C-alpha cells in the first residue's frame, strides 16, 4: 500500500543499510574527484543492484 501525502513509512533494515552504503560510496566518489556518478559504478562499488540505486 502506498502512503498518502504527509505520511511517513519506516524503511526495512536492509533498505537503511543499502541507502547508507550507496550514499557513502557516492560521497567518496565525489570526494575523489569523480563527478560522473554513473549508477552502474555506484551500484557495483556498493554491492547492490542498479535497480536499488
mmCIF entry with sequence, helices, sheets and N, C-alpha, C, O atoms, coordinates in Angstrom:
data_MODEL
# 
_entry.id   MODEL 
# 
_entity.id                         1 
_entity.type                       polymer 
_entity.pdbx_number_of_molecules   1 
# 
_entity_poly.entity_id                      1 
_entity_poly.type                           'polypeptide(L)' 
_entity_poly.nstd_linkage                   no 
_entity_poly.nstd_monomer                   no 
_entity_poly.pdbx_seq_one_letter_code       
;(UNK)(UNK)(UNK)(UNK)(UNK)(UNK)(UNK)(UNK)(UNK)(UNK)(UNK)(UNK)(UNK)(UNK)(UNK)(UNK)
(UNK)(UNK)(UNK)(UNK)(UNK)(UNK)(UNK)(UNK)(UNK)(UNK)(UNK)(UNK)(UNK)(UNK)(UNK)(UNK)
(UNK)(UNK)(UNK)(UNK)(UNK)(UNK)(UNK)(UNK)(UNK)(UNK)(UNK)(UNK)(UNK)(UNK)(UNK)(UNK)
(UNK)(UNK)(UNK)(UNK)(UNK)
;
_entity_poly.pdbx_seq_one_letter_code_can   XXXXXXXXXXXXXXXXXXXXXXXXXXXXXXXXXXXXXXXXXXXXXXXXXXXXX 
_entity_poly.pdbx_strand_id                 A 
# 
loop_
_entity_poly_seq.entity_id 
_entity_poly_seq.num 
_entity_poly_seq.mon_id 
_entity_poly_seq.hetero 
1 1  UNK n 
1 2  UNK n 
1 3  UNK n 
1 4  UNK n 
1 5  UNK n 
1 6  UNK n 
1 7  UNK n 
1 8  UNK n 
1 9  UNK n 
1 10 UNK n 
1 11 UNK n 
1 12 UNK n 
1 13 UNK n 
1 14 UNK n 
1 15 UNK n 
1 16 UNK n 
1 17 UNK n 
1 18 UNK n 
1 19 UNK n 
1 20 UNK n 
1 21 UNK n 
1 22 UNK n 
1 23 UNK n 
1 24 UNK n 
1 25 UNK n 
1 26 UNK n 
1 27 UNK n 
1 28 UNK n 
1 29 UNK n 
1 30 UNK n 
1 31 UNK n 
1 32 UNK n 
1 33 UNK n 
1 34 UNK n 
1 35 UNK n 
1 36 UNK n 
1 37 UNK n 
1 38 UNK n 
1 39 UNK n 
1 40 UNK n 
1 41 UNK n 
1 42 UNK n 
1 43 UNK n 
1 44 UNK n 
1 45 UNK n 
1 46 UNK n 
1 47 UNK n 
1 48 UNK n 
1 49 UNK n 
1 50 UNK n 
1 51 UNK n 
1 52 UNK n 
1 53 UNK n 
# 
_struct_asym.id          A 
_struct_asym.entity_id   1 
# 
loop_
_struct_conf.conf_type_id 
_struct_conf.id 
_struct_conf.pdbx_PDB_helix_id 
_struct_conf.beg_label_comp_id 
_struct_conf.beg_label_asym_id 
_struct_conf.beg_label_seq_id 
_struct_conf.pdbx_beg_PDB_ins_code 
_struct_conf.end_label_comp_id 
_struct_conf.end_label_asym_id 
_struct_conf.end_label_seq_id 
_struct_conf.pdbx_end_PDB_ins_code 
_struct_conf.beg_auth_comp_id 
_struct_conf.beg_auth_asym_id 
_struct_conf.beg_auth_seq_id 
_struct_conf.end_auth_comp_id 
_struct_conf.end_auth_asym_id 
_struct_conf.end_auth_seq_id 
_struct_conf.pdbx_PDB_helix_class 
_struct_conf.details 
_struct_conf.pdbx_PDB_helix_length 
HELX_P HELX_P1 AA1 UNK A 13 ? UNK A 31 ? UNK A 13 UNK A 31 1 ? 19 
HELX_P HELX_P2 AA2 UNK A 39 ? UNK A 46 ? UNK A 39 UNK A 46 1 ? 8  
# 
_struct_conf_type.id          HELX_P 
_struct_conf_type.criteria    ? 
_struct_conf_type.reference   ? 
# 
loop_
_atom_site.group_PDB 
_atom_site.id 
_atom_site.type_symbol 
_atom_site.label_atom_id 
_atom_site.label_alt_id 
_atom_site.label_comp_id 
_atom_site.label_asym_id 
_atom_site.label_entity_id 
_atom_site.label_seq_id 
_atom_site.pdbx_PDB_ins_code 
_atom_site.Cartn_x 
_atom_site.Cartn_y 
_atom_site.Cartn_z 
_atom_site.occupancy 
_atom_site.B_iso_or_equiv 
_atom_site.pdbx_formal_charge 
_atom_site.auth_seq_id 
_atom_site.auth_comp_id 
_atom_site.auth_asym_id 
_atom_site.auth_atom_id 
_atom_site.pdbx_PDB_model_num 
ATOM 1   N N  . UNK A 1 1  ? 0.835  -1.172 0.000   1.00 0.00 ? 1  UNK A N  1 
ATOM 2   C CA . UNK A 1 1  ? 0.000  0.000  0.000   1.00 0.00 ? 1  UNK A CA 1 
ATOM 3   C C  . UNK A 1 1  ? 0.882  1.236  0.000   1.00 0.00 ? 1  UNK A C  1 
ATOM 4   O O  . UNK A 1 1  ? 1.844  1.308  0.765   1.00 0.00 ? 1  UNK A O  1 
ATOM 5   N N  . UNK A 1 2  ? 0.578  2.185  -0.823  1.00 0.00 ? 2  UNK A N  1 
ATOM 6   C CA . UNK A 1 2  ? 1.347  3.419  -0.941  1.00 0.00 ? 2  UNK A CA 1 
ATOM 7   C C  . UNK A 1 2  ? 0.897  4.417  0.126   1.00 0.00 ? 2  UNK A C  1 
ATOM 8   O O  . UNK A 1 2  ? -0.302 4.639  0.297   1.00 0.00 ? 2  UNK A O  1 
ATOM 9   N N  . UNK A 1 3  ? 1.863  5.028  0.856   1.00 0.00 ? 3  UNK A N  1 
ATOM 10  C CA . UNK A 1 3  ? 1.464  6.011  1.867   1.00 0.00 ? 3  UNK A CA 1 
ATOM 11  C C  . UNK A 1 3  ? 0.881  7.262  1.220   1.00 0.00 ? 3  UNK A C  1 
ATOM 12  O O  . UNK A 1 3  ? 1.260  7.638  0.111   1.00 0.00 ? 3  UNK A O  1 
ATOM 13  N N  . UNK A 1 4  ? -0.018 7.879  1.908   1.00 0.00 ? 4  UNK A N  1 
ATOM 14  C CA . UNK A 1 4  ? -0.617 9.119  1.419   1.00 0.00 ? 4  UNK A CA 1 
ATOM 15  C C  . UNK A 1 4  ? 0.301  10.288 1.719   1.00 0.00 ? 4  UNK A C  1 
ATOM 16  O O  . UNK A 1 4  ? 1.214  10.176 2.537   1.00 0.00 ? 4  UNK A O  1 
ATOM 17  N N  . UNK A 1 5  ? 0.064  11.394 1.067   1.00 0.00 ? 5  UNK A N  1 
ATOM 18  C CA . UNK A 1 5  ? 0.874  12.592 1.263   1.00 0.00 ? 5  UNK A CA 1 
ATOM 19  C C  . UNK A 1 5  ? 0.922  12.941 2.746   1.00 0.00 ? 5  UNK A C  1 
ATOM 20  O O  . UNK A 1 5  ? -0.108 12.955 3.420   1.00 0.00 ? 5  UNK A O  1 
ATOM 21  N N  . UNK A 1 6  ? 2.110  13.220 3.245   1.00 0.00 ? 6  UNK A N  1 
ATOM 22  C CA . UNK A 1 6  ? 2.280  13.601 4.631   1.00 0.00 ? 6  UNK A CA 1 
ATOM 23  C C  . UNK A 1 6  ? 2.487  12.426 5.578   1.00 0.00 ? 6  UNK A C  1 
ATOM 24  O O  . UNK A 1 6  ? 2.800  12.630 6.750   1.00 0.00 ? 6  UNK A O  1 
ATOM 25  N N  . UNK A 1 7  ? 2.315  11.191 5.085   1.00 0.00 ? 7  UNK A N  1 
ATOM 26  C CA . UNK A 1 7  ? 2.527  10.019 5.920   1.00 0.00 ? 7  UNK A CA 1 
ATOM 27  C C  . UNK A 1 7  ? 3.912  9.460  5.643   1.00 0.00 ? 7  UNK A C  1 
ATOM 28  O O  . UNK A 1 7  ? 4.323  9.343  4.489   1.00 0.00 ? 7  UNK A O  1 
ATOM 29  N N  . UNK A 1 8  ? 4.614  9.123  6.683   1.00 0.00 ? 8  UNK A N  1 
ATOM 30  C CA . UNK A 1 8  ? 5.949  8.558  6.565   1.00 0.00 ? 8  UNK A CA 1 
ATOM 31  C C  . UNK A 1 8  ? 5.874  7.058  6.809   1.00 0.00 ? 8  UNK A C  1 
ATOM 32  O O  . UNK A 1 8  ? 5.070  6.600  7.621   1.00 0.00 ? 8  UNK A O  1 
ATOM 33  N N  . UNK A 1 9  ? 6.704  6.293  6.116   1.00 0.00 ? 9  UNK A N  1 
ATOM 34  C CA . UNK A 1 9  ? 6.796  4.867  6.380   1.00 0.00 ? 9  UNK A CA 1 
ATOM 35  C C  . UNK A 1 9  ? 8.220  4.548  6.782   1.00 0.00 ? 9  UNK A C  1 
ATOM 36  O O  . UNK A 1 9  ? 9.166  5.178  6.308   1.00 0.00 ? 9  UNK A O  1 
ATOM 37  N N  . UNK A 1 10 ? 8.371  3.564  7.658   1.00 0.00 ? 10 UNK A N  1 
ATOM 38  C CA . UNK A 1 10 ? 9.700  3.136  8.064   1.00 0.00 ? 10 UNK A CA 1 
ATOM 39  C C  . UNK A 1 10 ? 10.304 2.262  6.994   1.00 0.00 ? 10 UNK A C  1 
ATOM 40  O O  . UNK A 1 10 ? 9.626  1.426  6.396   1.00 0.00 ? 10 UNK A O  1 
ATOM 41  N N  . UNK A 1 11 ? 11.595 2.465  6.756   1.00 0.00 ? 11 UNK A N  1 
ATOM 42  C CA . UNK A 1 11 ? 12.304 1.615  5.808   1.00 0.00 ? 11 UNK A CA 1 
ATOM 43  C C  . UNK A 1 11 ? 12.715 0.321  6.500   1.00 0.00 ? 11 UNK A C  1 
ATOM 44  O O  . UNK A 1 11 ? 12.974 0.301  7.704   1.00 0.00 ? 11 UNK A O  1 
ATOM 45  N N  . UNK A 1 12 ? 12.771 -0.745 5.734   1.00 0.00 ? 12 UNK A N  1 
ATOM 46  C CA . UNK A 1 12 ? 13.279 -2.008 6.261   1.00 0.00 ? 12 UNK A CA 1 
ATOM 47  C C  . UNK A 1 12 ? 14.751 -1.830 6.618   1.00 0.00 ? 12 UNK A C  1 
ATOM 48  O O  . UNK A 1 12 ? 15.419 -0.940 6.093   1.00 0.00 ? 12 UNK A O  1 
ATOM 49  N N  . UNK A 1 13 ? 15.244 -2.667 7.498   1.00 0.00 ? 13 UNK A N  1 
ATOM 50  C CA . UNK A 1 13 ? 16.633 -2.569 7.948   1.00 0.00 ? 13 UNK A CA 1 
ATOM 51  C C  . UNK A 1 13 ? 17.613 -2.707 6.787   1.00 0.00 ? 13 UNK A C  1 
ATOM 52  O O  . UNK A 1 13 ? 18.612 -1.989 6.734   1.00 0.00 ? 13 UNK A O  1 
ATOM 53  N N  . UNK A 1 14 ? 17.338 -3.624 5.856   1.00 0.00 ? 14 UNK A N  1 
ATOM 54  C CA . UNK A 1 14 ? 18.257 -3.791 4.721   1.00 0.00 ? 14 UNK A CA 1 
ATOM 55  C C  . UNK A 1 14 ? 18.228 -2.571 3.809   1.00 0.00 ? 14 UNK A C  1 
ATOM 56  O O  . UNK A 1 14 ? 19.251 -2.218 3.222   1.00 0.00 ? 14 UNK A O  1 
ATOM 57  N N  . UNK A 1 15 ? 17.084 -1.929 3.682   1.00 0.00 ? 15 UNK A N  1 
ATOM 58  C CA . UNK A 1 15 ? 16.985 -0.724 2.862   1.00 0.00 ? 15 UNK A CA 1 
ATOM 59  C C  . UNK A 1 15 ? 17.779 0.416  3.493   1.00 0.00 ? 15 UNK A C  1 
ATOM 60  O O  . UNK A 1 15 ? 18.415 1.199  2.788   1.00 0.00 ? 15 UNK A O  1 
ATOM 61  N N  . UNK A 1 16 ? 17.741 0.507  4.815   1.00 0.00 ? 16 UNK A N  1 
ATOM 62  C CA . UNK A 1 16 ? 18.514 1.536  5.521   1.00 0.00 ? 16 UNK A CA 1 
ATOM 63  C C  . UNK A 1 16 ? 20.004 1.301  5.304   1.00 0.00 ? 16 UNK A C  1 
ATOM 64  O O  . UNK A 1 16 ? 20.753 2.240  5.034   1.00 0.00 ? 16 UNK A O  1 
ATOM 65  N N  . UNK A 1 17 ? 20.434 0.043  5.424   1.00 0.00 ? 17 UNK A N  1 
ATOM 66  C CA . UNK A 1 17 ? 21.858 -0.283 5.206   1.00 0.00 ? 17 UNK A CA 1 
ATOM 67  C C  . UNK A 1 17 ? 22.282 0.009  3.776   1.00 0.00 ? 17 UNK A C  1 
ATOM 68  O O  . UNK A 1 17 ? 23.339 0.595  3.546   1.00 0.00 ? 17 UNK A O  1 
ATOM 69  N N  . UNK A 1 18 ? 21.459 -0.400 2.811   1.00 0.00 ? 18 UNK A N  1 
ATOM 70  C CA . UNK A 1 18 ? 21.786 -0.154 1.402   1.00 0.00 ? 18 UNK A CA 1 
ATOM 71  C C  . UNK A 1 18 ? 21.882 1.335  1.114   1.00 0.00 ? 18 UNK A C  1 
ATOM 72  O O  . UNK A 1 18 ? 22.808 1.781  0.437   1.00 0.00 ? 18 UNK A O  1 
ATOM 73  N N  . UNK A 1 19 ? 20.935 2.100  1.622   1.00 0.00 ? 19 UNK A N  1 
ATOM 74  C CA . UNK A 1 19 ? 20.931 3.549  1.388   1.00 0.00 ? 19 UNK A CA 1 
ATOM 75  C C  . UNK A 1 19 ? 22.207 4.179  1.949   1.00 0.00 ? 19 UNK A C  1 
ATOM 76  O O  . UNK A 1 19 ? 22.843 4.999  1.287   1.00 0.00 ? 19 UNK A O  1 
ATOM 77  N N  . UNK A 1 20 ? 22.574 3.795  3.164   1.00 0.00 ? 20 UNK A N  1 
ATOM 78  C CA . UNK A 1 20 ? 23.782 4.339  3.785   1.00 0.00 ? 20 UNK A CA 1 
ATOM 79  C C  . UNK A 1 20 ? 25.022 3.969  2.979   1.00 0.00 ? 20 UNK A C  1 
ATOM 80  O O  . UNK A 1 20 ? 25.910 4.798  2.780   1.00 0.00 ? 20 UNK A O  1 
ATOM 81  N N  . UNK A 1 21 ? 25.080 2.717  2.516   1.00 0.00 ? 21 UNK A N  1 
ATOM 82  C CA . UNK A 1 21 ? 26.236 2.259  1.735   1.00 0.00 ? 21 UNK A CA 1 
ATOM 83  C C  . UNK A 1 21 ? 26.322 3.003  0.401   1.00 0.00 ? 21 UNK A C  1 
ATOM 84  O O  . UNK A 1 21 ? 27.407 3.413  -0.014  1.00 0.00 ? 21 UNK A O  1 
ATOM 85  N N  . UNK A 1 22 ? 25.186 3.177  -0.268  1.00 0.00 ? 22 UNK A N  1 
ATOM 86  C CA . UNK A 1 22 ? 25.146 3.883  -1.553  1.00 0.00 ? 22 UNK A CA 1 
ATOM 87  C C  . UNK A 1 22 ? 25.592 5.327  -1.377  1.00 0.00 ? 22 UNK A C  1 
ATOM 88  O O  . UNK A 1 22 ? 26.394 5.829  -2.164  1.00 0.00 ? 22 UNK A O  1 
ATOM 89  N N  . UNK A 1 23 ? 25.078 5.996  -0.354  1.00 0.00 ? 23 UNK A N  1 
ATOM 90  C CA . UNK A 1 23 ? 25.457 7.394  -0.124  1.00 0.00 ? 23 UNK A CA 1 
ATOM 91  C C  . UNK A 1 23 ? 26.929 7.518  0.242   1.00 0.00 ? 23 UNK A C  1 
ATOM 92  O O  . UNK A 1 23 ? 27.598 8.454  -0.196  1.00 0.00 ? 23 UNK A O  1 
ATOM 93  N N  . UNK A 1 24 ? 27.447 6.576  1.047   1.00 0.00 ? 24 UNK A N  1 
ATOM 94  C CA . UNK A 1 24 ? 28.865 6.610  1.421   1.00 0.00 ? 24 UNK A CA 1 
ATOM 95  C C  . UNK A 1 24 ? 29.748 6.471  0.179   1.00 0.00 ? 24 UNK A C  1 
ATOM 96  O O  . UNK A 1 24 ? 30.725 7.202  0.019   1.00 0.00 ? 24 UNK A O  1 
ATOM 97  N N  . UNK A 1 25 ? 29.395 5.526  -0.695  1.00 0.00 ? 25 UNK A N  1 
ATOM 98  C CA . UNK A 1 25 ? 30.167 5.305  -1.916  1.00 0.00 ? 25 UNK A CA 1 
ATOM 99  C C  . UNK A 1 25 ? 30.092 6.536  -2.821  1.00 0.00 ? 25 UNK A C  1 
ATOM 100 O O  . UNK A 1 25 ? 31.116 6.995  -3.327  1.00 0.00 ? 25 UNK A O  1 
ATOM 101 N N  . UNK A 1 26 ? 28.896 7.068  -3.024  1.00 0.00 ? 26 UNK A N  1 
ATOM 102 C CA . UNK A 1 26 ? 28.731 8.235  -3.904  1.00 0.00 ? 26 UNK A CA 1 
ATOM 103 C C  . UNK A 1 26 ? 29.499 9.433  -3.376  1.00 0.00 ? 26 UNK A C  1 
ATOM 104 O O  . UNK A 1 26 ? 30.150 10.145 -4.141  1.00 0.00 ? 26 UNK A O  1 
ATOM 105 N N  . UNK A 1 27 ? 29.427 9.658  -2.075  1.00 0.00 ? 27 UNK A N  1 
ATOM 106 C CA . UNK A 1 27 ? 30.184 10.778 -1.477  1.00 0.00 ? 27 UNK A CA 1 
ATOM 107 C C  . UNK A 1 27 ? 31.681 10.563 -1.629  1.00 0.00 ? 27 UNK A C  1 
ATOM 108 O O  . UNK A 1 27 ? 32.427 11.504 -1.903  1.00 0.00 ? 27 UNK A O  1 
ATOM 109 N N  . UNK A 1 28 ? 32.118 9.321  -1.450  1.00 0.00 ? 28 UNK A N  1 
ATOM 110 C CA . UNK A 1 28 ? 33.532 9.009  -1.623  1.00 0.00 ? 28 UNK A CA 1 
ATOM 111 C C  . UNK A 1 28 ? 33.999 9.246  -3.050  1.00 0.00 ? 28 UNK A C  1 
ATOM 112 O O  . UNK A 1 28 ? 35.099 9.752  -3.273  1.00 0.00 ? 28 UNK A O  1 
ATOM 113 N N  . UNK A 1 29 ? 33.164 8.880  -4.013  1.00 0.00 ? 29 UNK A N  1 
ATOM 114 C CA . UNK A 1 29 ? 33.498 9.110  -5.420  1.00 0.00 ? 29 UNK A CA 1 
ATOM 115 C C  . UNK A 1 29 ? 33.612 10.613 -5.698  1.00 0.00 ? 29 UNK A C  1 
ATOM 116 O O  . UNK A 1 29 ? 34.533 11.056 -6.383  1.00 0.00 ? 29 UNK A O  1 
ATOM 117 N N  . UNK A 1 30 ? 32.681 11.377 -5.167  1.00 0.00 ? 30 UNK A N  1 
ATOM 118 C CA . UNK A 1 30 ? 32.735 12.834 -5.352  1.00 0.00 ? 30 UNK A CA 1 
ATOM 119 C C  . UNK A 1 30 ? 33.986 13.420 -4.713  1.00 0.00 ? 30 UNK A C  1 
ATOM 120 O O  . UNK A 1 30 ? 34.649 14.268 -5.310  1.00 0.00 ? 30 UNK A O  1 
ATOM 121 N N  . UNK A 1 31 ? 34.310 12.976 -3.511  1.00 0.00 ? 31 UNK A N  1 
ATOM 122 C CA . UNK A 1 31 ? 35.493 13.473 -2.812  1.00 0.00 ? 31 UNK A CA 1 
ATOM 123 C C  . UNK A 1 31 ? 36.772 13.134 -3.567  1.00 0.00 ? 31 UNK A C  1 
ATOM 124 O O  . UNK A 1 31 ? 37.756 13.870 -3.497  1.00 0.00 ? 31 UNK A O  1 
ATOM 125 N N  . UNK A 1 32 ? 36.754 12.011 -4.293  1.00 0.00 ? 32 UNK A N  1 
ATOM 126 C CA . UNK A 1 32 ? 37.919 11.593 -5.077  1.00 0.00 ? 32 UNK A CA 1 
ATOM 127 C C  . UNK A 1 32 ? 37.995 12.316 -6.415  1.00 0.00 ? 32 UNK A C  1 
ATOM 128 O O  . UNK A 1 32 ? 38.938 12.116 -7.181  1.00 0.00 ? 32 UNK A O  1 
ATOM 129 N N  . UNK A 1 33 ? 36.999 13.160 -6.697  1.00 0.00 ? 33 UNK A N  1 
ATOM 130 C CA . UNK A 1 33 ? 37.022 13.936 -7.931  1.00 0.00 ? 33 UNK A CA 1 
ATOM 131 C C  . UNK A 1 33 ? 36.222 13.342 -9.071  1.00 0.00 ? 33 UNK A C  1 
ATOM 132 O O  . UNK A 1 33 ? 36.211 13.901 -10.168 1.00 0.00 ? 33 UNK A O  1 
ATOM 133 N N  . UNK A 1 34 ? 35.557 12.229 -8.843  1.00 0.00 ? 34 UNK A N  1 
ATOM 134 C CA . UNK A 1 34 ? 34.746 11.611 -9.889  1.00 0.00 ? 34 UNK A CA 1 
ATOM 135 C C  . UNK A 1 34 ? 33.344 12.213 -9.849  1.00 0.00 ? 34 UNK A C  1 
ATOM 136 O O  . UNK A 1 34 ? 32.528 11.849 -9.002  1.00 0.00 ? 34 UNK A O  1 
ATOM 137 N N  . UNK A 1 35 ? 33.075 13.121 -10.757 1.00 0.00 ? 35 UNK A N  1 
ATOM 138 C CA . UNK A 1 35 ? 31.771 13.788 -10.775 1.00 0.00 ? 35 UNK A CA 1 
ATOM 139 C C  . UNK A 1 35 ? 30.788 13.121 -11.738 1.00 0.00 ? 35 UNK A C  1 
ATOM 140 O O  . UNK A 1 35 ? 29.673 13.611 -11.915 1.00 0.00 ? 35 UNK A O  1 
ATOM 141 N N  . UNK A 1 36 ? 31.187 12.008 -12.364 1.00 0.00 ? 36 UNK A N  1 
ATOM 142 C CA . UNK A 1 36 ? 30.284 11.341 -13.307 1.00 0.00 ? 36 UNK A CA 1 
ATOM 143 C C  . UNK A 1 36 ? 29.152 10.616 -12.581 1.00 0.00 ? 36 UNK A C  1 
ATOM 144 O O  . UNK A 1 36 ? 28.023 10.580 -13.072 1.00 0.00 ? 36 UNK A O  1 
ATOM 145 N N  . UNK A 1 37 ? 29.446 10.041 -11.423 1.00 0.00 ? 37 UNK A N  1 
ATOM 146 C CA . UNK A 1 37 ? 28.472 9.310  -10.609 1.00 0.00 ? 37 UNK A CA 1 
ATOM 147 C C  . UNK A 1 37 ? 27.580 8.395  -11.442 1.00 0.00 ? 37 UNK A C  1 
ATOM 148 O O  . UNK A 1 37 ? 26.354 8.500  -11.400 1.00 0.00 ? 37 UNK A O  1 
ATOM 149 N N  . UNK A 1 38 ? 28.202 7.509  -12.189 1.00 0.00 ? 38 UNK A N  1 
ATOM 150 C CA . UNK A 1 38 ? 27.457 6.555  -13.004 1.00 0.00 ? 38 UNK A CA 1 
ATOM 151 C C  . UNK A 1 38 ? 26.782 5.529  -12.105 1.00 0.00 ? 38 UNK A C  1 
ATOM 152 O O  . UNK A 1 38 ? 27.421 4.942  -11.232 1.00 0.00 ? 38 UNK A O  1 
ATOM 153 N N  . UNK A 1 39 ? 25.486 5.318  -12.321 1.00 0.00 ? 39 UNK A N  1 
ATOM 154 C CA . UNK A 1 39 ? 24.706 4.425  -11.461 1.00 0.00 ? 39 UNK A CA 1 
ATOM 155 C C  . UNK A 1 39 ? 25.281 3.015  -11.426 1.00 0.00 ? 39 UNK A C  1 
ATOM 156 O O  . UNK A 1 39 ? 25.334 2.396  -10.363 1.00 0.00 ? 39 UNK A O  1 
ATOM 157 N N  . UNK A 1 40 ? 25.708 2.504  -12.562 1.00 0.00 ? 40 UNK A N  1 
ATOM 158 C CA . UNK A 1 40 ? 26.269 1.146  -12.596 1.00 0.00 ? 40 UNK A CA 1 
ATOM 159 C C  . UNK A 1 40 ? 27.509 1.042  -11.712 1.00 0.00 ? 40 UNK A C  1 
ATOM 160 O O  . UNK A 1 40 ? 27.678 0.054  -10.997 1.00 0.00 ? 40 UNK A O  1 
ATOM 161 N N  . UNK A 1 41 ? 28.364 2.038  -11.754 1.00 0.00 ? 41 UNK A N  1 
ATOM 162 C CA . UNK A 1 41 ? 29.584 2.023  -10.953 1.00 0.00 ? 41 UNK A CA 1 
ATOM 163 C C  . UNK A 1 41 ? 29.261 2.140  -9.470  1.00 0.00 ? 41 UNK A C  1 
ATOM 164 O O  . UNK A 1 41 ? 29.846 1.426  -8.655  1.00 0.00 ? 41 UNK A O  1 
ATOM 165 N N  . UNK A 1 42 ? 28.356 3.014  -9.113  1.00 0.00 ? 42 UNK A N  1 
ATOM 166 C CA . UNK A 1 42 ? 27.967 3.182  -7.714  1.00 0.00 ? 42 UNK A CA 1 
ATOM 167 C C  . UNK A 1 42 ? 27.362 1.874  -7.192  1.00 0.00 ? 42 UNK A C  1 
ATOM 168 O O  . UNK A 1 42 ? 27.697 1.429  -6.094  1.00 0.00 ? 42 UNK A O  1 
ATOM 169 N N  . UNK A 1 43 ? 26.483 1.268  -7.970  1.00 0.00 ? 43 UNK A N  1 
ATOM 170 C CA . UNK A 1 43 ? 25.855 0.005  -7.564  1.00 0.00 ? 43 UNK A CA 1 
ATOM 171 C C  . UNK A 1 43 ? 26.901 -1.079 -7.361  1.00 0.00 ? 43 UNK A C  1 
ATOM 172 O O  . UNK A 1 43 ? 26.865 -1.801 -6.365  1.00 0.00 ? 43 UNK A O  1 
ATOM 173 N N  . UNK A 1 44 ? 27.831 -1.197 -8.297  1.00 0.00 ? 44 UNK A N  1 
ATOM 174 C CA . UNK A 1 44 ? 28.874 -2.236 -8.200  1.00 0.00 ? 44 UNK A CA 1 
ATOM 175 C C  . UNK A 1 44 ? 29.727 -2.030 -6.957  1.00 0.00 ? 44 UNK A C  1 
ATOM 176 O O  . UNK A 1 44 ? 29.984 -2.975 -6.212  1.00 0.00 ? 44 UNK A O  1 
ATOM 177 N N  . UNK A 1 45 ? 30.169 -0.789 -6.733  1.00 0.00 ? 45 UNK A N  1 
ATOM 178 C CA . UNK A 1 45 ? 31.005 -0.482 -5.590  1.00 0.00 ? 45 UNK A CA 1 
ATOM 179 C C  . UNK A 1 45 ? 30.262 -0.662 -4.262  1.00 0.00 ? 45 UNK A C  1 
ATOM 180 O O  . UNK A 1 45 ? 30.868 -1.023 -3.254  1.00 0.00 ? 45 UNK A O  1 
ATOM 181 N N  . UNK A 1 46 ? 28.975 -0.415 -4.265  1.00 0.00 ? 46 UNK A N  1 
ATOM 182 C CA . UNK A 1 46 ? 28.162 -0.559 -3.045  1.00 0.00 ? 46 UNK A CA 1 
ATOM 183 C C  . UNK A 1 46 ? 27.714 -1.994 -2.823  1.00 0.00 ? 46 UNK A C  1 
ATOM 184 O O  . UNK A 1 46 ? 27.228 -2.337 -1.745  1.00 0.00 ? 46 UNK A O  1 
ATOM 185 N N  . UNK A 1 47 ? 27.876 -2.833 -3.843  1.00 0.00 ? 47 UNK A N  1 
ATOM 186 C CA . UNK A 1 47 ? 27.468 -4.223 -3.708  1.00 0.00 ? 47 UNK A CA 1 
ATOM 187 C C  . UNK A 1 47 ? 25.969 -4.443 -3.777  1.00 0.00 ? 47 UNK A C  1 
ATOM 188 O O  . UNK A 1 47 ? 25.431 -5.370 -3.171  1.00 0.00 ? 47 UNK A O  1 
ATOM 189 N N  . UNK A 1 48 ? 25.301 -3.570 -4.529  1.00 0.00 ? 48 UNK A N  1 
ATOM 190 C CA . UNK A 1 48 ? 23.845 -3.690 -4.712  1.00 0.00 ? 48 UNK A CA 1 
ATOM 191 C C  . UNK A 1 48 ? 23.537 -3.668 -6.200  1.00 0.00 ? 48 UNK A C  1 
ATOM 192 O O  . UNK A 1 48 ? 24.403 -3.359 -7.018  1.00 0.00 ? 48 UNK A O  1 
ATOM 193 N N  . UNK A 1 49 ? 22.310 -3.993 -6.543  1.00 0.00 ? 49 UNK A N  1 
ATOM 194 C CA . UNK A 1 49 ? 21.888 -3.934 -7.930  1.00 0.00 ? 49 UNK A CA 1 
ATOM 195 C C  . UNK A 1 49 ? 21.616 -2.503 -8.364  1.00 0.00 ? 49 UNK A C  1 
ATOM 196 O O  . UNK A 1 49 ? 21.316 -1.639 -7.540  1.00 0.00 ? 49 UNK A O  1 
ATOM 197 N N  . UNK A 1 50 ? 21.722 -2.262 -9.657  1.00 0.00 ? 50 UNK A N  1 
ATOM 198 C CA . UNK A 1 50 ? 21.495 -0.909 -10.162 1.00 0.00 ? 50 UNK A CA 1 
ATOM 199 C C  . UNK A 1 50 ? 20.063 -0.445 -9.892  1.00 0.00 ? 50 UNK A C  1 
ATOM 200 O O  . UNK A 1 50 ? 19.820 0.751  -9.736  1.00 0.00 ? 50 UNK A O  1 
ATOM 201 N N  . UNK A 1 51 ? 19.121 -1.376 -9.838  1.00 0.00 ? 51 UNK A N  1 
ATOM 202 C CA . UNK A 1 51 ? 17.735 -1.016 -9.516  1.00 0.00 ? 51 UNK A CA 1 
ATOM 203 C C  . UNK A 1 51 ? 17.598 -0.482 -8.104  1.00 0.00 ? 51 UNK A C  1 
ATOM 204 O O  . UNK A 1 51 ? 16.727 0.346  -7.835  1.00 0.00 ? 51 UNK A O  1 
ATOM 205 N N  . UNK A 1 52 ? 18.448 -0.945 -7.200  1.00 0.00 ? 52 UNK A N  1 
ATOM 206 C CA . UNK A 1 52 ? 18.428 -0.452 -5.830  1.00 0.00 ? 52 UNK A CA 1 
ATOM 207 C C  . UNK A 1 52 ? 18.909 0.981  -5.776  1.00 0.00 ? 52 UNK A C  1 
ATOM 208 O O  . UNK A 1 52 ? 18.392 1.792  -5.007  1.00 0.00 ? 52 UNK A O  1 
ATOM 209 N N  . UNK A 1 53 ? 19.911 1.294  -6.604  1.00 0.00 ? 53 UNK A N  1 
ATOM 210 C CA . UNK A 1 53 ? 20.438 2.656  -6.629  1.00 0.00 ? 53 UNK A CA 1 
ATOM 211 C C  . UNK A 1 53 ? 19.384 3.571  -7.234  1.00 0.00 ? 53 UNK A C  1 
ATOM 212 O O  . UNK A 1 53 ? 19.609 4.775  -7.356  1.00 0.00 ? 53 UNK A O  1 
# 
